[in-house]
Amino acid sequence: MASKNSVPREYGEQPIDVSYTIQTLNAFYNAFEIPEYKHKMKAAFNWFLGKNHLGQIMYNPISGGGYDGLEKENVNLNQGAESTICFLTARLLMENFAHSESKVIPLIKNRRGIAINS
């Protein structure tokens, strides 16, 4: 635990912080519908994809597990349950976002009630 006047550590980034940030921004967007929150969600999720100070992905693309943390000079390659759940939760939110942004071609009904592409 840090003392009152100590300088915070520069490193030791954790997936839980990124996941909670994404969840919070998603809640803000749902409440206020301000597009900037979605842009910030993407920026935060990119941390998992390698937009971090080491330029390293923070999940195992084979197992789908999340790595446990990002230190000053290395990635903690352990794949604990908490880190994996954090990555998968963030990914699910981003996939839902991408799905909601996709364009759907509306179907209209012809005179016989059959759906056709417009």
C-alpha positions as CSV (number, residue, x, y, z in Angstrom):
1,M,0.0,0.0,0.0
2,A,1.3,3.5,-0.9
3,S,1.9,6.0,1.8
4,K,0.2,9.4,1.7
5,N,2.9,11.5,0.0
6,S,4.4,8.7,-2.2
7,V,4.7,8.9,-5.9
8,P,2.4,6.4,-7.7
9,R,4.0,3.6,-9.7
10,E,4.2,4.2,-13.4
11,Y,3.6,0.6,-14.5
12,G,1.7,-2.4,-13.4
13,E,-1.3,-1.9,-15.8
14,Q,-4.1,-4.4,-15.2
15,P,-6.8,-5.7,-17.5
16,I,-9.4,-5.1,-14.9
17,D,-8.8,-1.3,-15.1
18,V,-9.2,-1.3,-18.8
19,S,-12.3,-3.6,-18.7
20,Y,-14.0,-1.4,-16.0
21,T,-13.2,1.7,-18.1
22,I,-14.9,0.2,-21.1
23,Q,-17.9,-0.9,-19.0
24,T,-18.2,2.6,-17.6
25,L,-17.9,4.3,-20.9
26,N,-20.6,1.9,-22.3
27,A,-22.9,2.8,-19.4
28,F,-22.3,6.5,-20.1
29,Y,-23.0,6.1,-23.8
30,N,-26.3,4.2,-23.0
31,A,-27.4,6.9,-20.6
32,F,-26.4,10.0,-22.6
33,E,-25.9,8.9,-26.2
34,I,-22.7,11.0,-26.6
35,P,-20.7,9.5,-29.5
36,E,-17.4,10.5,-27.8
37,Y,-17.9,7.7,-25.2
38,K,-17.9,5.1,-28.0
39,H,-14.7,6.5,-29.4
40,K,-13.1,6.3,-26.0
41,M,-14.3,2.7,-25.6
42,K,-12.4,1.8,-28.8
43,A,-9.3,3.6,-27.6
44,A,-9.4,1.7,-24.3
45,F,-10.0,-1.7,-26.0
46,N,-7.0,-1.1,-28.2
47,W,-4.9,-1.5,-25.1
48,F,-5.7,-5.2,-25.3
49,L,-4.7,-5.2,-29.0
50,G,-1.3,-3.7,-28.5
51,K,-1.8,0.1,-28.2
52,N,0.2,0.2,-24.9
53,H,3.6,1.3,-23.9
54,L,5.2,-2.1,-25.0
55,G,3.2,-2.5,-28.2
56,Q,2.2,-6.0,-27.1
57,I,-1.2,-7.7,-27.3
58,M,-2.7,-8.5,-23.9
59,Y,-4.5,-11.7,-24.7
60,N,-3.7,-15.1,-26.0
61,P,-5.3,-15.3,-29.5
62,I,-5.2,-19.1,-29.3
63,S,-6.8,-19.7,-25.9
64,G,-8.8,-16.4,-25.7
65,G,-7.3,-15.9,-22.2
66,G,-6.3,-12.5,-21.0
67,Y,-2.7,-11.9,-19.8
68,D,-2.4,-10.8,-16.1
69,G,-0.8,-7.4,-16.6
70,L,1.6,-5.1,-18.3
71,E,4.8,-4.2,-16.4
72,K,7.5,-1.7,-17.3
73,E,9.5,-4.1,-19.5
74,N,7.3,-7.2,-20.0
75,V,3.9,-8.7,-20.3
76,N,2.9,-11.0,-17.4
77,L,1.9,-14.0,-19.5
78,N,-0.1,-15.7,-16.7
79,Q,-3.7,-16.1,-17.8
80,G,-5.8,-16.0,-14.6
81,A,-9.5,-16.2,-14.5
82,E,-9.9,-12.5,-13.6
83,S,-7.8,-11.3,-16.5
84,T,-9.6,-13.6,-18.9
85,I,-13.0,-12.5,-17.7
86,C,-12.0,-8.9,-18.0
87,F,-10.7,-9.4,-21.6
88,L,-13.8,-11.4,-22.6
89,T,-16.2,-8.8,-21.0
90,A,-14.5,-6.0,-22.9
91,R,-14.5,-7.9,-26.1
92,L,-18.2,-8.7,-25.8
93,L,-19.1,-5.1,-25.3
94,M,-17.0,-4.1,-28.3
95,E,-18.6,-6.8,-30.4
96,N,-22.0,-5.7,-29.4
97,F,-21.0,-2.1,-30.3
98,A,-19.7,-3.2,-33.7
99,H,-22.9,-5.2,-34.3
100,S,-25.1,-2.2,-33.4
101,E,-23.1,0.0,-35.8
102,S,-23.5,-2.4,-38.8
103,K,-25.8,-1.4,-41.5
104,V,-28.8,-3.6,-42.0
105,I,-30.6,-3.6,-45.4
106,P,-34.3,-3.2,-44.6
107,L,-36.7,-5.7,-46.0
108,I,-40.0,-4.5,-47.4
109,K,-43.1,-6.5,-48.2
110,N,-44.5,-6.7,-51.7
111,R,-48.2,-6.7,-52.3
112,R,-48.4,-10.5,-51.5
113,G,-46.7,-10.0,-48.1
114,I,-43.4,-11.5,-49.1
115,A,-40.3,-9.8,-47.8
116,I,-37.9,-8.5,-50.5
117,N,-34.7,-6.4,-50.4
118,S,-35.4,-2.8,-51.1
